[in-house]
Amino acid sequence: MAGARLGSGSSRPSQAPSLWVPLRYWVAAQLSFLAVLFWAPFGTLGLEGSYYQGHTLAITHLLALGWITMTTMGASFQLVPVALETTLYSERMARWQFWFMLLGTVTMTLHFWTLRFQGVVAGAGLIVVAILLYTINLGRTLWQLDRWDIVARHVVAALAYLLITAILGSLMAVNRVVVILGGDTVRLITAHAHLAGLGWVSMMILGVGYKLIPMFSLGELADDWITHWEFWLLNIGLVGLVASALTGSTPSLPFAVVIVAAISLFLWKIFTALRESRRPKLDWGLWHAVSALIYLAIVGLIGLWLASGWGLSPRTSSRLAFGYVVLALLGWISVMIIGMTYKILPFLVWHHRYSDFVGLRPVPTATEFVGEDLPVVGFWILHCGILTLILGLIFQSAPIIQVGTMFLATVGAIFAVALFLIYRHMAPQITPLPEAKIGVP
């Protein structure tokens, strides 16, 4: 029996907070991403030998915290209330949280670069405060709901994993100053990375994706047994995988199989909605999303291979694991965020700047802000950069790594131009637009 429809309803713009709430997160996140892409050709030196270096840790955390987490937080303030038809509990709390998150991310990045872990601990403390404020704010927002659908369940789970990730990460930082955690450092990193990438970010993307992707593609998606099986399998697999990483007493392969099964259900559901879409063709924002979903499938298969250990020597396994993490951060998560940026940001800026003038004077459409040329060129260069970088990391080739990072730096320049073309519409018009002649044929 089909369940409730997730992608067919209309969203009420009045439920979203002020644009300035998510916008500060997005601007900080986009600047972080551009810094990572422009920094990459100079900050990946030596990666063909070892990845546990100060500059590598700095880039990774600027990408994970500054770009991915900042974007996800800002987007959730805008999209979760709309998707769940409620209102954000406190815009003031969201504004205070931003400064803790920004200062914590900058502090951690700078001190990871110099491997001064006292500073990393200080930055981690600021980020924990920000995450506590975020969890309280979204938690109180969800508390207002009359009915919890599959989107709300994913958001609650993502919040729980985010809090656990922050606590574990802080303990790991303290552990570098005063030993409080036993066990293998690699096991701690493995647990921390999967809690962050799969439990926090991917759980949020999957949950909100059930609403957004059908809505953008003019399709429909039912809240049925497939979505609920995906949710529980993903949680069971993740908890088991993290426990296996921390204790080393249980094999990780069964839990990796469960996670891949959950991912397969999600992909089946989303691609079914896309196939039944009423949109004649996908725009390039959605093509980014589709390619990100393909990367998600590849990441799942690589994770399954790593968990099985089949045909892998310790050295090969280490290099493949590094490629697996980079592919998850850049291929799956970052490509999805870029695609959704091209879909969401122009519309929100247009609504903020021009919605009051519709019918009174000529206004541009949101799709005219960037056009198609930049997203198309950026799309292909981005994928060339990601795949080249992954090959260079796995095969330990410094020249290939350098070529990949140069591709990514080019993408950074293209993305910066696209953002400028969008944000320039936020500036007030110096010359008034000509008034439309209402009622004259």
LOLO-733192 format. One record per residue (C-alpha): residue in one letter; x, y, z. Coordinates in nm, 2 decimals. Each point is the difference from the previous one (the first is absolute). Example, Ala and Ser with C-alpha at 12.3 -4.5 7.8 and 13.67 -1.06 7.14 Angstrom:
residuo x y z
a 1.23 -0.45 0.78
s 0.14 0.34 -0.07
This chain:
residuo x y z
m 0.00 0.00 0.00
a 0.14 0.34 -0.09
g 0.08 0.24 0.27
a -0.02 0.38 0.03
r 0.15 0.20 -0.29
l 0.32 0.18 0.08
g 0.07 0.19 -0.31
s -0.34 0.10 -0.13
g -0.11 0.27 0.24
s 0.07 0.37 -0.02
s 0.22 0.17 0.25
r -0.10 0.32 0.16
p 0.28 0.27 -0.02
s -0.13 0.17 0.32
q 0.12 -0.30 0.20
a 0.37 0.06 -0.08
p 0.20 0.23 0.22
s 0.15 0.33 -0.12
l 0.24 -0.05 -0.29
w 0.28 0.16 0.21
v 0.00 -0.30 0.24
p 0.11 -0.27 -0.25
l 0.19 0.25 -0.22
r 0.27 0.07 0.25
y 0.07 -0.38 0.02
w 0.00 -0.04 -0.37
v 0.24 0.29 -0.07
a 0.24 -0.13 0.27
a -0.03 -0.35 -0.15
q 0.06 0.11 -0.35
l 0.30 0.20 0.09
s 0.14 -0.30 0.19
f -0.06 -0.22 -0.31
l 0.17 0.25 -0.23
a 0.29 0.01 0.24
v 0.03 -0.38 0.00
l -0.01 -0.01 -0.39
f 0.26 0.28 -0.04
w 0.21 -0.14 0.28
a -0.01 -0.35 -0.13
p 0.28 0.02 -0.26
f 0.24 0.13 0.27
g -0.14 -0.19 0.30
t 0.01 -0.35 -0.14
l 0.38 -0.03 -0.04
g 0.12 -0.33 0.15
l -0.34 -0.17 -0.02
e 0.15 -0.27 -0.21
g 0.20 -0.10 0.30
s -0.21 0.06 0.32
y -0.33 0.16 0.06
y 0.03 0.06 0.38
q 0.17 0.34 -0.03
g -0.09 0.34 0.15
h -0.10 0.17 -0.32
t -0.21 -0.31 -0.11
l -0.19 0.00 0.33
a -0.06 0.38 -0.04
i -0.14 -0.03 -0.35
t -0.21 -0.30 0.10
h -0.16 0.18 0.30
l -0.05 0.32 -0.20
l -0.18 -0.21 -0.26
a -0.20 -0.20 0.25
l -0.08 0.28 0.25
g 0.03 0.32 -0.20
w -0.16 -0.12 -0.32
i -0.22 -0.30 0.06
t -0.12 0.05 0.36
m -0.05 0.38 -0.04
t -0.20 -0.06 -0.32
t -0.21 -0.28 0.16
m -0.07 0.21 0.30
g -0.11 0.30 -0.20
a -0.20 -0.21 -0.24
s -0.18 -0.18 0.29
f -0.11 0.33 0.15
q -0.16 0.09 -0.34
l -0.12 -0.34 -0.12
v -0.09 -0.20 0.30
p -0.28 0.23 0.11
v -0.13 0.02 -0.36
a 0.02 -0.38 -0.06
l -0.17 -0.08 0.34
e -0.25 0.29 -0.02
t 0.10 0.17 0.32
t 0.21 0.30 0.12
l 0.35 0.03 0.13
y 0.01 0.01 0.38
s 0.24 0.29 0.03
e 0.17 0.22 -0.26
r 0.19 0.18 0.27
m 0.16 -0.33 0.12
a 0.10 -0.08 -0.36
r 0.18 0.33 -0.03
w 0.19 -0.05 0.33
q 0.09 -0.35 -0.11
f 0.15 0.13 -0.32
w 0.28 0.19 0.18
f 0.09 -0.30 0.22
m 0.02 -0.22 -0.30
l 0.20 0.25 -0.21
l 0.25 0.07 0.27
g 0.03 -0.37 0.09
t 0.06 -0.10 -0.36
v 0.27 0.27 -0.06
t 0.17 -0.09 0.33
m 0.01 -0.37 -0.08
t 0.12 0.04 -0.36
l 0.29 0.23 0.10
h 0.11 -0.22 0.28
f -0.03 -0.32 -0.20
w 0.24 0.16 -0.25
t 0.26 0.05 0.27
l -0.09 -0.32 0.19
r -0.05 0.20 0.32
f -0.27 -0.21 0.16
q -0.06 0.23 0.29
g -0.15 0.24 -0.25
v -0.19 -0.28 -0.17
v -0.16 -0.08 0.34
a -0.10 0.36 0.04
g -0.16 0.00 -0.35
a -0.17 -0.33 0.07
g -0.15 0.15 0.31
l -0.15 0.29 -0.19
i -0.14 -0.23 -0.26
v -0.16 -0.22 0.27
v -0.18 0.31 0.13
a -0.12 0.08 -0.35
i -0.13 -0.35 -0.05
l -0.18 0.00 0.33
l -0.18 0.32 -0.10
y -0.08 -0.15 -0.34
t -0.13 -0.32 0.15
i -0.22 0.19 0.25
n -0.13 0.23 -0.27
l -0.09 -0.27 -0.25
g -0.12 -0.23 0.28
r -0.25 0.25 0.12
t -0.10 0.06 -0.36
l -0.08 -0.37 -0.04
w -0.18 -0.01 0.33
q -0.27 0.22 -0.15
l -0.09 -0.26 -0.26
d -0.34 -0.17 0.02
r 0.12 -0.30 -0.21
w 0.35 -0.13 -0.06
d 0.06 -0.12 -0.35
i 0.31 -0.17 -0.14
v 0.17 0.34 -0.06
a -0.04 0.10 0.37
r 0.14 -0.34 0.11
h 0.31 0.05 -0.22
v 0.05 0.35 0.14
v -0.02 -0.13 0.36
a 0.25 -0.27 -0.07
a 0.23 0.24 -0.17
l 0.00 0.23 0.30
a 0.08 -0.29 0.24
y 0.29 -0.11 -0.22
l 0.13 0.36 -0.03
l 0.01 0.04 0.38
i 0.18 -0.34 0.04
t 0.24 0.10 -0.27
a 0.08 0.33 0.17
i 0.06 -0.17 0.34
l 0.22 -0.27 -0.15
g 0.19 0.25 -0.20
s 0.06 0.22 0.30
l 0.12 -0.30 0.21
m 0.24 -0.10 -0.29
a 0.14 0.35 0.01
v 0.04 0.00 0.38
n 0.16 -0.35 -0.04
r 0.29 0.16 -0.19
v 0.08 0.22 0.30
v -0.09 -0.23 0.29
v -0.06 -0.37 -0.07
i -0.35 -0.08 0.09
l -0.10 -0.24 -0.27
g 0.15 -0.34 -0.06
g 0.00 -0.19 -0.32
d 0.13 0.04 -0.35
t 0.00 0.36 -0.14
v -0.11 -0.14 -0.34
r -0.30 -0.16 0.16
l -0.10 0.33 0.16
i 0.04 0.18 -0.32
t -0.21 -0.26 -0.18
a -0.28 0.03 0.25
h 0.01 0.38 0.00
a 0.00 0.02 -0.38
h -0.30 -0.23 -0.05
l -0.20 0.17 0.28
a 0.06 0.33 -0.17
g -0.03 -0.09 -0.37
l -0.26 -0.27 0.02
g -0.18 0.07 0.32
w -0.02 0.37 0.00
v 0.03 0.14 -0.36
s -0.13 -0.30 -0.20
m -0.29 -0.06 0.23
m -0.10 0.36 -0.03
i 0.04 0.00 -0.38
l -0.20 -0.32 -0.04
g -0.28 0.12 0.22
v -0.04 0.34 -0.16
g 0.07 -0.15 -0.34
y -0.32 -0.20 0.03
k -0.18 0.33 -0.01
l 0.22 0.22 -0.22
i 0.10 -0.22 -0.30
p -0.36 -0.10 -0.09
m -0.11 0.37 0.05
f 0.27 0.13 -0.23
s -0.05 -0.27 -0.26
l -0.38 0.04 0.01
g -0.04 -0.36 0.12
e -0.16 -0.18 0.29
l 0.14 -0.22 0.27
a -0.20 -0.21 0.25
d 0.09 -0.03 0.36
d -0.03 -0.39 0.00
w 0.17 -0.31 0.12
i 0.31 0.07 -0.22
t 0.08 0.33 0.16
h -0.05 -0.15 0.35
w 0.22 -0.30 -0.07
e 0.27 0.22 -0.14
f -0.01 0.21 0.32
w 0.03 -0.29 0.24
l 0.25 -0.19 -0.21
l 0.22 0.30 -0.02
n -0.01 0.06 0.37
i 0.06 -0.36 0.09
g 0.29 -0.03 -0.24
l 0.16 0.33 0.12
v -0.02 -0.09 0.37
g 0.14 -0.34 -0.07
l 0.28 0.14 -0.22
v 0.10 0.26 0.26
a -0.01 -0.26 0.28
s 0.22 -0.23 -0.21
a 0.25 0.28 -0.07
l 0.02 0.10 0.37
t 0.02 -0.35 0.15
g 0.16 -0.20 -0.28
s -0.18 -0.30 0.15
t -0.26 -0.05 -0.28
p 0.04 -0.02 -0.37
s -0.11 0.31 -0.19
l -0.11 -0.18 -0.32
p -0.36 -0.09 0.11
f -0.06 0.36 0.10
a 0.14 0.13 -0.33
v -0.23 -0.23 -0.19
v -0.30 0.14 0.20
i 0.11 0.36 -0.08
v 0.03 -0.08 -0.37
a -0.35 -0.15 0.01
a -0.13 0.32 0.15
i 0.17 0.21 -0.26
s -0.14 -0.22 -0.28
l -0.35 0.05 0.13
f 0.05 0.38 0.01
l 0.14 0.00 -0.35
w -0.28 -0.22 -0.13
k -0.26 0.24 0.15
i 0.16 0.32 -0.13
f 0.07 -0.13 -0.35
t -0.36 -0.13 -0.02
a -0.12 0.34 0.08
l 0.23 0.16 -0.26
r -0.11 -0.25 -0.26
e -0.37 0.08 0.06
s 0.08 0.38 0.00
r -0.23 0.24 -0.19
r 0.30 0.22 -0.08
p 0.09 -0.04 -0.37
k 0.37 0.01 0.07
l 0.23 0.04 0.30
d 0.18 0.33 0.05
w 0.36 0.01 0.10
g -0.07 0.04 0.37
l -0.18 -0.33 -0.01
w 0.27 -0.16 -0.22
h 0.25 0.09 0.28
a -0.24 -0.18 0.25
v -0.02 -0.31 -0.23
s 0.37 -0.02 -0.04
a 0.04 0.03 0.38
l -0.24 -0.29 0.05
i 0.22 -0.21 -0.24
y 0.30 0.09 0.21
l -0.19 -0.11 0.31
a -0.05 -0.34 -0.16
i 0.37 -0.02 -0.08
v 0.10 0.11 0.36
g -0.23 -0.28 0.13
l 0.16 -0.26 -0.21
i 0.36 0.11 0.09
g -0.10 -0.01 0.37
l -0.13 -0.35 -0.05
w 0.33 -0.10 -0.16
l 0.20 0.16 0.28
a -0.21 -0.18 0.27
s 0.05 -0.33 -0.17
g 0.38 0.05 -0.04
w -0.02 -0.22 -0.31
g 0.33 0.01 -0.19
l 0.13 0.31 0.19
s 0.34 0.03 0.16
p 0.03 0.23 0.30
r 0.16 0.27 -0.21
t -0.25 -0.03 -0.29
s -0.28 0.00 0.25
s 0.13 0.33 0.16
r 0.02 0.17 -0.34
l -0.34 -0.12 -0.11
a -0.15 0.12 0.33
f 0.14 0.35 -0.05
g -0.15 0.00 -0.35
y -0.33 -0.12 0.14
v -0.01 0.29 0.25
v 0.09 0.26 -0.26
l -0.26 -0.14 -0.25
a -0.26 0.02 0.27
l 0.08 0.36 0.09
l 0.05 0.13 -0.35
g -0.20 -0.23 -0.22
w -0.30 -0.09 0.20
i -0.05 0.29 0.24
s 0.16 0.30 -0.17
v -0.15 -0.07 -0.34
m -0.34 -0.03 0.16
i 0.04 0.33 0.18
i 0.12 0.17 -0.32
g -0.30 -0.13 -0.18
m -0.25 0.11 0.27
t 0.18 0.34 0.01
y -0.08 0.05 -0.36
k -0.36 -0.09 0.07
i -0.07 0.17 0.33
l 0.21 0.31 0.03
p -0.12 0.18 -0.32
f -0.36 -0.06 0.10
l 0.04 0.13 0.35
v 0.20 0.31 -0.11
w -0.27 0.07 -0.27
h -0.28 -0.04 0.26
h 0.18 0.24 0.23
r 0.09 0.26 -0.26
y -0.28 -0.01 -0.26
s -0.31 -0.17 0.12
d -0.16 0.34 0.11
f 0.05 0.14 -0.35
v -0.18 -0.28 -0.20
g -0.27 0.16 -0.21
l 0.13 0.35 0.08
r 0.32 0.01 -0.20
p 0.21 -0.23 -0.21
v 0.21 -0.25 0.21
p 0.24 -0.27 -0.11
t -0.07 -0.37 0.06
a 0.21 -0.19 0.25
t 0.12 -0.23 -0.28
e 0.15 0.30 -0.17
f 0.24 0.08 0.29
v 0.26 -0.25 -0.10
g -0.12 -0.15 -0.33
e 0.11 -0.35 -0.11
d 0.35 0.06 -0.14
l 0.18 0.03 0.34
p -0.17 -0.30 0.16
v 0.07 -0.22 -0.31
v 0.37 0.09 -0.02
g 0.04 -0.03 0.38
f -0.18 -0.34 0.00
w 0.24 -0.16 -0.24
i 0.32 0.15 0.14
l -0.11 -0.09 0.36
h -0.04 -0.36 -0.09
c 0.33 -0.01 -0.19
g 0.16 0.15 0.31
i -0.15 -0.24 0.25
l 0.07 -0.31 -0.20
t 0.36 0.11 -0.08
l 0.07 0.08 0.36
i -0.14 -0.33 0.12
l 0.22 -0.19 -0.25
g 0.30 0.19 0.11
l -0.06 -0.07 0.37
i -0.06 -0.37 -0.06
f 0.30 -0.05 -0.23
q 0.22 0.24 0.21
s 0.08 0.22 -0.30
a 0.10 0.36 0.09
p -0.04 0.13 -0.37
i -0.35 -0.15 -0.03
i -0.10 0.15 0.34
q 0.13 0.34 -0.11
v -0.20 -0.02 -0.32
g -0.32 -0.09 0.19
t 0.04 0.29 0.24
m 0.06 0.24 -0.29
f -0.33 -0.12 -0.15
l -0.17 0.07 0.34
a 0.16 0.34 0.03
t -0.15 0.08 -0.34
v -0.34 -0.11 0.13
g 0.05 0.23 0.29
a 0.04 0.29 -0.24
i -0.31 -0.10 -0.19
f -0.21 -0.04 0.32
a 0.12 0.34 0.13
v -0.12 0.17 -0.32
a -0.34 -0.18 0.03
l -0.03 0.11 0.36
f 0.08 0.36 -0.10
l -0.27 -0.01 -0.27
i -0.25 -0.11 0.26
y 0.10 0.22 0.29
r 0.02 0.32 -0.21
h -0.38 0.00 -0.01
m 0.00 0.05 0.38
a 0.13 0.36 -0.05
p -0.26 0.27 -0.03
q -0.05 0.14 -0.35
i 0.18 0.33 -0.05
t -0.24 0.09 -0.29
p -0.36 -0.09 0.05
l -0.14 -0.27 -0.24
p -0.25 0.13 -0.26
e -0.35 -0.05 0.11
a -0.21 -0.25 -0.19
k -0.32 0.13 -0.17
i -0.27 -0.18 0.19
g -0.32 -0.07 -0.18
v 0.12 0.14 -0.34
p 0.00 -0.26 -0.28
